[in-house]
Amino acid sequence: TFLLVPLYTSVLSTAEYGSYDIVIITINLLLPILTINISESVMRFSLEKGNNPKETFSIGLKVIVRAWIILALAIAINNTFNIIDIIKTYSLYMLLLFLATSLYQLCSQFARGTDKIVELSIAGVINSFIMVLFNVLFLLYFKLGIAGFFMARILSYFFAIIYYFFKLKIYKQIVRTKPLNHLSKSMTDYSRPLILNSISWWINTAFDRYIVTWMCGVAVNGVYSIAYKIPSIVEVFQSIFLQAWQISAVKSFNDKDNEVFFSRIYTTYNLLMVLLCSIIIIMVKFIAGIMFAYEFYEAWLFVPILLIANVFGAMSGLIGGVFSAVKDTKIYSYSTMIGAFVNIVLNIILIKFVGAIGAAIATAISYFVVWVIRMVNAKKYITLKLNIKRDLVVYIILVLQAVLMINITSIKVYILQLILFISIIFLYYKEISGLLKGLWRYACTKLTMLGGK
């Protein structure tokens, strides 16, 4: 899907992509509100011994069906009274995409909660393969434009859902549940505080697109939103890790050596995110030249700052595993709510004075605020042995890399970037050395086992 970006930027105009982006982020806002984040509860309560996974799934499915009906009524009212034009134009796609996304999330979280990780992975591959296939067919062969874009996304989710339906025997997971039973109440009590958390994260990741559209126009938003596609390189690694981490955090929290385990995971994850961010900042123009066609190329200017925001988002997500383990979803909401407020204020101020790049700066600062709040609150439950001062120095180096890349156009910038990258390597030398030795020992062990066989 990452490699489809050149196709999007060559087939769609900046205005078309900007319109598509607005519809997608609107759905991403409605999902947690209408479904009350029930999929998260399905995963968390399916993991817990003593709960019936069939019952957790059925409770989640009820909530999603109810949410879809509410959305259908709201869209009908909108179309009758012509309240919002863009929703009326794409109302059918919104309905289908909301249903497909919510069901896919439910099945995926259920697979995680019941330890069906292989099935989860295969469904993800099916989702991506179908999306690639139908994007090529609809955009290049049938030339359906933005309609093909929506159709490919909807079908990719439904094909993955069909796989889940048969592989997880979804038809056997649906059981009758009482409306107000104890499990249902516990699941909704867990997930409701996550609504505010999800809305706040949505503000941090998507609200800037509305402000950019309002102040700079839909075409500028098309360029700005496409810039998020390069940080998605980092998000691939984050999603792989965090899916496993959320399960491990719950299962390992009460272990005797949990502080050592959590500290080691945090340090290694932070190291990998920082190195990946630094390398992509150095290569950003080269990557943009491959991915972004025509008028989209200037989107690279936003990428370095968005990458830094992505690092803090990753570390905030990791710390979030601690709160998930102890079922303290209020801190999720508290931290992201403050970050969202900072994001809104800074977006309005910075976009007015420095344009769309102000949105990227506001996003990075708001993510940093969330990270700080979560780090402070995590001390209530666990003591992490970290070198925070060293990490802050490295984050400053990343900011310096971003500033230099954006403001210096000569070849000298790459010499400075190399010096800064080497500085990061030097500061993390001990961790990098330990990681490489561990990988070497692992590889030697595997080769020995293969040799024995």
C-alpha positions as CSV (number, residue, x, y, z in Angstrom):
1,T,0.0,0.0,0.0
2,F,3.0,2.3,0.7
3,L,4.1,1.7,-2.9
4,L,0.7,2.8,-4.2
5,V,1.4,6.5,-3.3
6,P,3.1,7.2,-6.7
7,L,-0.1,5.9,-8.3
8,Y,-2.3,8.1,-6.2
9,T,-0.3,11.2,-6.8
10,S,-0.2,10.6,-10.6
11,V,-3.9,9.8,-11.1
12,L,-5.6,12.1,-8.5
13,S,-5.4,15.9,-8.3
14,T,-4.4,17.6,-5.1
15,A,-8.0,18.7,-4.6
16,E,-9.4,15.1,-5.2
17,Y,-6.9,13.6,-2.7
18,G,-7.7,16.4,-0.3
19,S,-11.4,15.5,-0.5
20,Y,-10.7,11.8,0.0
21,D,-8.6,12.6,3.0
22,I,-11.3,14.6,4.6
23,V,-13.8,11.8,4.3
24,I,-11.3,9.2,5.7
25,I,-10.4,11.3,8.7
26,T,-14.1,12.0,9.4
27,I,-14.8,8.3,9.5
28,N,-11.8,7.8,11.8
29,L,-13.4,10.4,14.1
30,L,-16.8,8.7,14.0
31,L,-15.5,5.2,14.6
32,P,-14.5,5.5,18.3
33,I,-17.4,7.7,19.1
34,L,-20.2,5.6,17.7
35,T,-18.6,2.2,18.5
36,I,-17.3,3.4,21.9
37,N,-14.0,1.7,21.1
38,I,-15.6,-1.6,21.8
39,S,-13.0,-3.5,19.7
40,E,-10.3,-2.6,22.2
41,S,-12.5,-4.1,25.0
42,V,-13.0,-7.2,23.0
43,M,-9.3,-7.7,22.8
44,R,-8.6,-6.9,26.4
45,F,-11.4,-9.0,27.9
46,S,-10.8,-11.9,25.6
47,L,-7.2,-12.1,26.9
48,E,-8.5,-12.3,30.5
49,K,-9.0,-15.7,31.9
50,G,-12.5,-16.5,33.1
51,N,-14.2,-14.6,30.3
52,N,-16.0,-16.3,27.5
53,P,-14.5,-15.0,24.2
54,K,-17.8,-15.8,22.3
55,E,-19.6,-13.5,24.7
56,T,-17.0,-10.7,24.3
57,F,-17.2,-10.9,20.5
58,S,-21.0,-10.9,20.5
59,I,-21.2,-7.8,22.8
60,G,-18.8,-6.0,20.4
61,L,-20.8,-7.0,17.4
62,K,-24.0,-5.6,18.9
63,V,-22.4,-2.3,19.6
64,I,-21.0,-2.0,16.0
65,V,-24.4,-2.9,14.4
66,R,-26.0,-0.2,16.6
67,A,-23.3,2.3,15.6
68,W,-23.8,1.7,11.9
69,I,-27.6,2.2,12.2
70,I,-27.0,5.5,14.0
71,L,-24.6,6.6,11.2
72,A,-27.1,5.7,8.5
73,L,-29.8,7.8,10.2
74,A,-27.4,10.7,10.6
75,I,-26.4,10.6,6.9
76,A,-30.1,10.4,5.9
77,I,-30.8,13.5,7.9
78,N,-27.8,15.2,6.4
79,N,-28.8,14.3,2.8
80,T,-32.4,15.4,3.3
81,F,-31.5,18.9,4.6
82,N,-28.2,19.4,2.6
83,I,-26.2,20.2,5.7
84,I,-22.7,19.1,4.6
85,D,-22.1,18.7,0.9
86,I,-19.0,16.4,1.0
87,I,-20.9,13.9,3.2
88,K,-23.9,13.9,0.8
89,T,-21.6,13.4,-2.2
90,Y,-19.8,10.4,-0.7
91,S,-22.5,9.1,1.7
92,L,-22.7,5.6,0.3
93,Y,-19.0,5.2,0.5
94,M,-18.9,6.5,4.0
95,L,-21.6,4.0,5.1
96,L,-19.9,1.0,3.5
97,L,-16.4,2.1,4.7
98,F,-17.6,2.7,8.3
99,L,-19.1,-0.8,8.4
100,A,-16.2,-2.5,6.7
101,T,-13.6,-0.8,8.9
102,S,-15.5,-1.4,12.2
103,L,-16.1,-5.1,11.4
104,Y,-12.4,-5.6,10.4
105,Q,-11.2,-4.0,13.6
106,L,-13.6,-6.1,15.7
107,C,-12.4,-9.4,14.0
108,S,-8.7,-8.3,14.2
109,Q,-8.9,-7.5,17.9
110,F,-10.8,-10.7,18.6
111,A,-8.0,-12.6,16.8
112,R,-5.4,-10.9,19.0
113,G,-7.4,-11.5,22.2
114,T,-7.7,-15.2,21.4
115,D,-4.1,-15.6,20.4
116,K,-4.8,-16.2,16.7
117,I,-1.8,-14.2,15.5
118,V,-1.1,-16.2,12.4
119,E,-4.7,-15.6,11.2
120,L,-4.4,-11.9,12.1
121,S,-1.3,-11.7,9.9
122,I,-2.8,-13.5,7.0
123,A,-5.9,-11.2,7.1
124,G,-3.6,-8.2,7.0
125,V,-1.9,-9.6,3.9
126,I,-5.2,-10.3,2.2
127,N,-6.3,-6.7,3.1
128,S,-3.2,-5.2,1.5
129,F,-3.1,-7.5,-1.5
130,I,-6.8,-6.8,-2.4
131,M,-6.3,-3.0,-1.9
132,V,-3.3,-3.0,-4.3
133,L,-5.1,-5.2,-6.8
134,F,-8.3,-3.1,-6.9
135,N,-6.5,0.2,-6.8
136,V,-4.6,-0.7,-9.9
137,L,-7.8,-2.0,-11.6
138,F,-10.1,0.8,-10.7
139,L,-7.6,3.7,-11.1
140,L,-5.5,2.6,-14.1
141,Y,-7.7,0.3,-16.1
142,F,-11.3,1.5,-15.4
143,K,-10.2,5.0,-14.6
144,L,-12.8,5.5,-11.9
145,G,-10.9,8.2,-10.1
146,I,-11.8,9.0,-6.4
147,A,-14.7,6.5,-6.6
148,G,-12.3,3.7,-7.4
149,F,-10.1,4.8,-4.5
150,F,-13.0,4.3,-2.1
151,M,-14.2,1.1,-3.6
152,A,-10.7,-0.5,-3.4
153,R,-10.5,0.3,0.3
154,I,-14.0,-1.0,1.1
155,L,-13.4,-4.3,-0.8
156,S,-10.1,-4.9,0.8
157,Y,-11.7,-4.8,4.2
158,F,-14.6,-7.0,3.2
159,F,-12.3,-9.7,1.7
160,A,-10.3,-9.8,4.9
161,I,-13.6,-10.1,6.9
162,I,-14.7,-13.0,4.8
163,Y,-11.4,-14.8,5.6
164,Y,-11.9,-14.1,9.3
165,F,-15.5,-15.4,9.0
166,F,-14.4,-18.8,7.9
167,K,-11.0,-19.1,9.6
168,L,-12.1,-17.9,13.1
169,K,-15.6,-19.5,12.6
170,I,-17.2,-16.2,13.3
171,Y,-20.6,-17.8,12.8
172,K,-20.0,-19.9,15.9
173,Q,-18.8,-16.9,18.0
174,I,-22.1,-15.1,18.0
175,V,-24.2,-16.0,21.0
176,R,-27.1,-14.4,22.8
177,T,-26.1,-12.0,25.6
178,K,-28.2,-10.0,28.1
179,P,-28.2,-6.3,27.5
180,L,-26.9,-5.3,30.9
181,N,-24.9,-8.3,32.1
182,H,-21.7,-7.9,34.2
183,L,-19.3,-8.5,31.3
184,S,-21.1,-6.0,29.1
185,K,-20.9,-3.4,31.8
186,S,-17.2,-4.1,32.5
187,M,-16.4,-3.9,28.8
188,T,-18.2,-0.6,28.2
189,D,-16.7,0.9,31.4
190,Y,-13.3,0.0,30.1
191,S,-13.9,1.3,26.6
192,R,-15.8,4.5,27.3
193,P,-12.8,6.5,28.6
194,L,-11.0,5.5,25.5
195,I,-13.5,7.5,23.4
196,L,-12.0,10.7,24.7
197,N,-8.5,9.3,24.1
198,S,-9.4,8.3,20.5
199,I,-10.9,11.7,19.8
200,S,-7.8,13.4,21.3
201,W,-5.5,11.2,19.2
202,W,-7.6,12.0,16.2
203,I,-7.2,15.7,16.9
204,N,-3.4,15.2,17.2
205,T,-3.2,13.2,13.9
206,A,-6.0,14.6,11.7
207,F,-7.6,17.8,13.0
208,D,-4.7,19.8,11.4
209,R,-6.1,18.7,8.0
210,Y,-9.3,20.5,8.7
211,I,-7.5,23.7,9.8
212,V,-5.2,23.5,6.7
213,T,-8.2,23.1,4.5
214,W,-10.0,26.0,6.2
215,M,-7.0,28.4,6.1
216,C,-5.1,27.2,3.0
217,G,-7.6,25.4,0.8
218,V,-8.3,21.8,-0.1
219,A,-5.5,21.6,-2.6
220,V,-2.9,22.5,0.0
221,N,-4.5,19.9,2.3
222,G,-4.0,17.3,-0.5
223,V,-0.2,18.1,-0.5
224,Y,0.0,18.2,3.3
225,S,-2.0,15.0,3.8
226,I,0.2,13.1,1.3
227,A,3.2,14.0,3.4
228,Y,2.0,11.6,6.1
229,K,2.7,8.7,3.7
230,I,6.4,8.8,4.3
231,P,6.1,8.6,8.1
232,S,3.9,5.6,7.4
233,I,7.2,3.8,6.8
234,V,7.9,4.1,10.5
235,E,4.3,3.3,11.4
236,V,4.7,-0.1,9.7
237,F,7.4,-1.1,12.2
238,Q,5.4,0.5,15.1
239,S,2.2,-1.4,14.3
240,I,4.1,-4.7,14.0
241,F,5.7,-4.2,17.4
242,L,2.7,-2.6,19.3
243,Q,0.3,-5.4,18.3
244,A,2.6,-7.9,20.1
245,W,3.5,-5.4,22.9
246,Q,0.0,-4.8,24.0
247,I,-0.5,-8.5,24.6
248,S,2.9,-9.0,26.3
249,A,2.4,-6.0,28.5
250,V,-0.8,-7.4,29.9
251,K,0.7,-10.9,30.4
252,S,4.0,-9.8,31.8
253,F,3.0,-6.9,34.1
254,N,2.8,-9.0,37.2
255,D,6.1,-10.8,36.7
256,K,8.9,-10.3,39.2
257,D,11.3,-8.8,36.6
258,N,8.7,-6.7,34.9
259,E,10.6,-3.4,35.5
260,V,13.8,-4.8,33.8
261,F,11.7,-6.2,31.0
262,F,9.7,-3.0,30.4
263,S,12.9,-0.9,30.6
264,R,14.7,-3.0,28.1
265,I,11.8,-3.0,25.7
266,Y,11.4,0.8,26.0
267,T,15.2,1.4,25.4
268,T,15.4,-0.9,22.4
269,Y,12.2,0.4,20.8
270,N,13.2,4.1,21.3
271,L,16.6,3.3,19.7
272,L,15.0,1.8,16.6
273,M,12.5,4.6,16.2
274,V,15.2,7.3,16.5
275,L,17.5,5.6,14.0
276,L,14.8,5.0,11.5
277,C,13.6,8.6,11.9
278,S,17.1,10.0,11.4
279,I,17.8,7.9,8.3
280,I,14.5,8.8,6.6
281,I,15.1,12.5,7.3
282,I,18.4,12.2,5.5
283,M,16.8,10.4,2.6
284,V,13.5,12.3,2.5
285,K,14.1,14.2,-0.8
286,F,15.1,10.9,-2.6
287,I,12.1,9.1,-1.2
288,A,9.8,12.0,-2.2
289,G,11.2,12.0,-5.7
290,I,10.1,8.4,-6.1
291,M,6.8,8.6,-4.3
292,F,5.3,12.0,-5.1
293,A,4.4,13.0,-8.6
294,Y,4.1,16.5,-10.1
295,E,2.6,19.1,-7.7
296,F,2.8,16.7,-4.7
297,Y,6.6,16.8,-4.5
298,E,6.7,19.8,-2.2
299,A,5.1,17.6,0.5
300,W,8.6,16.5,1.5
301,L,9.0,19.8,3.4
302,F,6.5,18.6,6.1
303,V,7.9,15.1,6.4
304,P,10.9,15.7,8.8
305,I,8.8,17.3,11.4
306,L,6.0,14.7,11.1
307,L,8.7,12.0,11.5
308,I,9.7,13.5,14.9
309,A,6.0,13.6,15.9
310,N,5.8,10.0,14.9
311,V,8.7,9.1,17.3
312,F,6.9,10.6,20.3
313,G,3.7,9.0,19.2
314,A,5.4,5.6,19.2
315,M,6.9,6.1,22.6
316,S,3.5,7.3,24.0
317,G,1.9,4.2,22.5
318,L,4.5,2.0,24.2
319,I,3.9,3.6,27.6
320,G,0.2,3.2,26.9
321,G,0.8,-0.6,27.3
322,V,1.4,0.0,31.0
323,F,-2.0,1.7,31.5
324,S,-3.7,-1.1,29.4
325,A,-2.2,-3.7,31.7
326,V,-3.6,-2.1,34.8
327,K,-6.9,-1.1,33.1
328,D,-6.3,2.6,33.8
329,T,-7.8,4.1,30.7
330,K,-8.4,7.5,32.3
331,I,-4.7,8.4,31.9
332,Y,-5.0,7.6,28.2
333,S,-7.7,10.2,28.0
334,Y,-6.1,12.7,30.3
335,S,-2.8,12.8,28.5
336,T,-4.2,12.8,24.9
337,M,-6.9,15.4,25.9
338,I,-4.1,17.9,27.0
339,G,-2.1,17.1,23.8
340,A,-5.2,17.7,21.7
341,F,-5.8,21.1,23.3
342,V,-2.2,22.1,22.7
343,N,-2.6,20.9,19.1
344,I,-5.7,22.9,18.4
345,V,-4.3,26.1,19.8
346,L,-0.9,25.8,18.1
347,N,-2.5,24.9,14.8
348,I,-4.6,28.0,14.7
349,I,-1.7,30.2,15.7
350,L,1.1,28.6,13.6
351,I,-0.8,28.0,10.4
352,K,-1.8,31.6,10.3
353,F,1.8,32.8,10.5
354,V,3.9,30.1,8.8
355,G,1.3,28.2,6.7
356,A,0.8,24.5,6.5
357,I,4.2,23.6,8.0
358,G,2.8,25.1,11.2
359,A,0.4,22.2,11.4
360,A,3.3,19.7,11.4
361,I,5.1,21.7,14.1
362,A,1.9,21.8,16.2
363,T,1.5,18.0,15.8
364,A,5.1,17.3,16.9
365,I,4.7,19.5,20.0
366,S,1.4,17.9,21.0
367,Y,2.9,14.4,20.7
368,F,5.8,15.5,22.9
369,V,3.4,16.8,25.5
370,V,1.5,13.5,25.5
371,W,4.8,11.5,25.9
372,V,5.8,13.7,28.9
373,I,2.5,13.3,30.7
374,R,2.4,9.5,30.2
375,M,6.0,9.1,31.3
376,V,5.3,11.0,34.5
377,N,2.1,9.0,35.2
378,A,3.6,5.6,34.4
379,K,5.8,6.0,37.6
380,K,2.6,5.3,39.6
381,Y,2.7,1.7,38.4
382,I,6.3,0.9,37.3
383,T,9.8,2.3,37.7
384,L,11.6,2.4,34.3
385,K,15.4,2.6,34.4
386,L,16.0,4.9,31.5
387,N,18.6,7.5,30.5
388,I,16.1,10.3,29.8
389,K,18.8,13.1,29.6
390,R,20.6,11.2,26.9
391,D,17.3,10.6,25.1
392,L,16.4,14.3,25.2
393,V,19.8,15.2,23.7
394,V,19.1,12.8,20.8
395,Y,15.6,14.3,20.3
396,I,17.2,17.7,20.0
397,I,19.6,16.3,17.4
398,L,16.5,15.0,15.4
399,V,15.0,18.5,15.5
400,L,18.3,19.9,14.3
401,Q,18.3,17.4,11.4
402,A,14.8,18.5,10.4
403,V,15.6,22.2,10.6
404,L,18.8,21.8,8.5
405,M,17.1,19.6,5.9
406,I,14.2,22.1,5.4
407,N,16.3,25.2,5.3
408,I,19.6,24.3,3.6
409,T,19.4,23.4,-0.1
410,S,23.1,22.9,-0.9
411,I,25.0,19.6,-0.8
412,K,26.5,20.8,2.6
413,V,23.3,19.7,4.3
414,Y,24.2,16.0,3.8
415,I,27.6,16.5,5.4
416,L,25.9,18.0,8.5
417,Q,23.3,15.3,8.5
418,L,26.0,12.6,8.5
419,I,27.7,14.3,11.4
420,L,24.5,14.4,13.4
421,F,23.7,10.8,12.5
422,I,27.1,9.7,13.7
423,S,26.5,11.6,16.9
424,I,23.3,9.6,17.5
425,I,25.2,6.4,16.9
426,F,27.9,7.5,19.4
427,L,25.3,8.3,22.1
428,Y,23.6,5.0,21.7
429,Y,26.8,3.0,21.1
430,K,26.3,0.7,24.2
431,E,22.7,-0.1,23.2
432,I,23.5,-0.7,19.5
433,S,26.4,-2.9,20.4
434,G,24.3,-5.0,22.8
435,L,21.5,-5.3,20.2
436,L,23.9,-6.4,17.5
437,K,25.5,-9.0,19.8
438,G,22.1,-10.3,20.7
439,L,21.1,-10.7,17.1
440,W,24.5,-12.4,16.3
441,R,24.0,-14.9,19.1
442,Y,20.4,-15.6,17.9
443,A,21.6,-16.1,14.3
444,C,24.4,-18.5,15.5
445,T,21.9,-20.5,17.6
446,K,19.6,-20.8,14.6
447,L,22.4,-21.8,12.3
448,T,23.6,-24.4,14.8
449,M,20.1,-25.9,15.0
450,L,19.8,-26.1,11.3
451,G,23.2,-27.7,11.1
452,G,22.2,-30.3,13.6
453,K,19.1,-31.1,11.6
